[in-house]
C-alpha cells in the first residue's frame, strides 16, 4: 500500500480515501462517488477494526461480505482496495493508541468508553498507510467526524476531511451496516429515531427552544415503539458536543437507541 | 513546512529529519551529519515541547539559544529549520495524545508519568508536518528511541528510524543540554553515571551476572559522589525494558540520577 501510494503521489495524483468496515451500503457508495470527483486516485479500505469495539459489543457479529463489497466497489471503479488481516494491523506487541481528551466524553463515548480511542487509532494507522490527500466520512457518525477533524488538526495530518450527508432508506431510516440485525418488527421500530428528529425540528419551527422539552417529546415518541431502549438523546453544541439548554442557531440533536440487538444512531442539525 | 516537504518529495529527494529541543551540542550535530549522509534534504526542528514536561519539571528553565543553534546548523548545512511557536503546535483546544501502554511503565516513565505521552505526541505531529523518509535519534535517550520505534511500527508511519551512539565529553559524561544546569562541583559528580556503567561492565567481564549485585555496586559508586540522588538504576531487556535478574547476552543498563537540579540519564548495553 505504501508503494502504491508513493507511486500515485509521485505522478502528481490526488489520492482520495474512504475507510470502511465493509458490508457496504449506499452511504459508503455516496462517499466513494464524492471521492472520485474530488481526487484522481480512489482508495477504499475494508477492515472491521477490533480496537473500536468494547467487551460485549458486536465485533464478532458485525456483518461481513467481502465478495459483495468488492463487486459494489467494482461498479464505482476504485483504484485500490486495502483489506488487511487483523494481525497485520494489530500484532501481539501492539501498544500505541491515539486518544482524545474531551470529544469522546459525550454521546456514544459515554456507553462506549474505548470506541473513539479505537477509531482515532485505526484512522491514524490507515492515514499513514494510505497517505491520502483527502479522506471522506459520513455524517451519520457525527461524533466520529468531529473526533477525526480534531485529531487531524491536533496531530497535523496534511489531509482534507470531507463529510457527506447521511443516506436514508425511503422511510427515513439512516443506512447502516447494523440495520441487518433488525427483525421485520424491529425494522419498523427503527424508524422512530428519524421520526423523533423530525418531531424535534417541528417543535423548533413552532417556537419551542427548550432542549429539555424537545428531548422529552423525542423520548415519548421513541418509547411508543416496541423493542426500543434509548441510550441517549442529546441536544448539544455541534463543535464541542457540550449539552445546551436552549436551541439558538444551528444545534446538534444526536441520539442512540438499541433496537433489539442493534445499536442505532442518528442525528440532525436543528435550525431556528 | 508541508509545502517545502511536498516539493522535495515531488523532486524525488529523500528527506532526513532530526527533531531537537535546541540548545544543540555535539550529540545533535552527529545526528545531523548522519542525516546528511543518508538523505538528500536535511530538516531540523527546534521546539521545547511542553507536553513532555510534567508539573514541577524544568520546562521554563530548559536552556534555549536559537541564534547559537542556527549558527551551528549553518555550519552543518541543513535545508530547512522548523522552529514553531508553542501555540502553533498546541492551541487552546488541543486534546489529542499518542500514548503507549507498556514501554512508558519503565525507567524514566515511572517518575515522569506524562513524559513519553508528550514525546510520542510531538514526534507524531512533527512526522506529519515534516513528512520525512528517515528520522534520527540519539541513543542516550534509549527509552525514547524504543518508544518511537514502537510507535512507528504500531501507527504504520512509513519512516525509517535511525539511532546513533551517545556522544560523550572527554571524561565520559554523556552530552546533554541539561549539563548546563551543573555547577563545577556537580559537573564532577555527574561523571558518576558513566563510571557506574563502566564499573558494571567490568563486573560482568569478571563473571558477575547478578543484576542485584551490579546495581548495588553502581549505587555505592554514585552515592560516593556529593549532590547525587539516584532516580533509578535498572538492568533490563533492551526490547521490552522489563527488569532481568541476570545478565545473559546483551542487556541494557540504564540509570537516572539527579545531580543538583539536573535530571541526568545514561545507559550502556552490557555484553557477556
Interface residues (C-beta under 8 A of the other chain):
Chain A: X2 X6 X9 X10 X12 X89 X93 X94 X95 X96 X97 X98 X99 X100 X101 X102 X103 X120 X121 X124 X125 X128 X129 X131 X150 X151 X154 X155 X156 X157 X158
Chain B: X2 X6 X9 X10 X12 X89 X93 X94 X95 X96 X97 X98 X99 X100 X101 X102 X103 X120 X121 X124 X125 X128 X129 X131 X150 X151 X154 X155 X156 X157 X158
